[in-house]
Amino acid sequence: MALCRCAFIDLSIDKFLEYCLYRIYIGSINFGIQEDVVKQAFLPFGPIKSLSLPYDTVLRKHKGFAFLEYDIPEAASLAVEQMNGVMLGGFSIKVRTLLACLLL
């Protein structure tokens, strides 16, 4: 029996927690910032597996937040420690682990 449903995939709690170790939430992104700028800002912490910057088709701009997945969990942890509160495009971005976001 599945204990957690995430992205339509059944996961055990252990697998879900492991899934969260690689991913971070980035909030308060300036609407003028493009995906490549976000990627370049977070690339120094480790290899990036994926970046999702949700787009609002009505307003024709991204929604001001992103989810980033690293290849290694240490990169995600380091990015959270060093990038939270950093100015990016004139905005102080918020960077959290995915697990921290889900628990808020």
C-alpha positions as CSV (number, residue, x, y, z in Angstrom):
1,M,0.0,0.0,0.0
2,A,1.3,3.5,-0.9
3,L,1.9,5.9,1.9
4,C,2.3,9.0,-0.3
5,R,1.2,10.0,-3.7
6,C,3.5,12.4,-5.5
7,A,3.2,13.3,-9.2
8,F,0.8,10.3,-9.7
9,I,3.5,7.9,-8.6
10,D,3.1,5.7,-5.5
11,L,6.0,6.1,-3.1
12,S,6.9,4.8,0.3
13,I,7.8,7.3,2.9
14,D,11.5,6.4,2.6
15,K,11.4,6.9,-1.2
16,F,9.5,10.1,-0.9
17,L,12.0,11.5,1.6
18,E,14.9,10.5,-0.7
19,Y,13.0,12.2,-3.6
20,C,12.9,15.4,-1.6
21,L,16.6,15.4,-0.8
22,Y,17.5,16.2,-4.4
23,R,14.9,19.0,-5.0
24,I,14.6,22.6,-3.9
25,Y,11.9,25.3,-4.1
26,I,13.0,28.8,-5.3
27,G,10.5,31.5,-4.6
28,S,10.1,35.3,-5.1
29,I,11.7,35.1,-8.5
30,N,11.5,38.4,-10.5
31,F,9.0,38.0,-13.3
32,G,11.6,39.4,-15.8
33,I,14.1,36.6,-15.0
34,Q,14.3,33.8,-17.5
35,E,14.9,30.1,-16.8
36,D,18.5,30.2,-18.0
37,V,19.4,32.9,-15.5
38,V,18.0,30.8,-12.6
39,K,19.9,27.8,-13.9
40,Q,23.2,29.7,-14.1
41,A,22.7,31.0,-10.6
42,F,22.3,27.5,-9.1
43,L,24.7,25.6,-11.4
44,P,27.8,26.3,-9.2
45,F,26.4,24.0,-6.4
46,G,26.3,20.9,-8.6
47,P,24.9,19.3,-11.7
48,I,21.3,20.2,-12.4
49,K,19.0,17.4,-13.5
50,S,15.9,19.5,-14.1
51,L,14.4,22.9,-13.6
52,S,10.7,23.7,-13.7
53,L,9.6,27.4,-13.9
54,P,5.8,27.2,-14.1
55,Y,4.3,29.5,-16.7
56,D,1.0,31.3,-16.6
57,T,-0.5,31.3,-20.1
58,V,-3.1,33.9,-19.2
59,L,-0.6,36.5,-17.8
60,R,2.1,35.3,-20.3
61,K,4.9,35.1,-17.7
62,H,6.2,32.6,-15.2
63,K,4.6,32.4,-11.8
64,G,7.5,33.6,-9.7
65,F,8.7,30.3,-8.3
66,A,10.6,27.3,-9.5
67,F,11.5,23.7,-8.6
68,L,15.0,22.6,-9.2
69,E,16.4,19.0,-9.0
70,Y,20.1,18.3,-8.6
71,D,21.9,15.1,-9.4
72,I,23.3,14.8,-5.9
73,P,21.6,15.7,-2.6
74,E,24.6,17.6,-1.2
75,A,24.2,20.2,-4.0
76,A,20.6,20.8,-3.0
77,S,21.6,21.3,0.6
78,L,24.4,23.6,-0.3
79,A,22.2,25.7,-2.6
80,V,19.7,26.2,0.2
81,E,22.3,27.3,2.6
82,Q,24.0,29.7,0.3
83,M,21.2,31.1,-1.9
84,N,18.4,31.8,0.5
85,G,18.0,35.5,0.7
86,V,20.3,36.3,-2.2
87,M,19.4,39.1,-4.6
88,L,18.5,37.8,-8.1
89,G,17.2,40.3,-10.6
90,G,16.5,42.8,-7.8
91,F,14.5,40.4,-5.7
92,S,15.5,38.6,-2.5
93,I,14.8,34.9,-3.4
94,K,13.6,32.3,-1.0
95,V,15.2,28.9,-1.3
96,R,14.0,25.9,0.7
97,T,14.2,22.2,0.5
98,L,11.2,20.6,-1.1
99,L,10.5,18.8,2.2
100,A,10.5,22.1,4.2
101,C,8.0,23.5,1.8
102,L,5.6,20.6,2.2
103,L,5.8,20.8,5.9
104,L,4.9,24.6,6.1
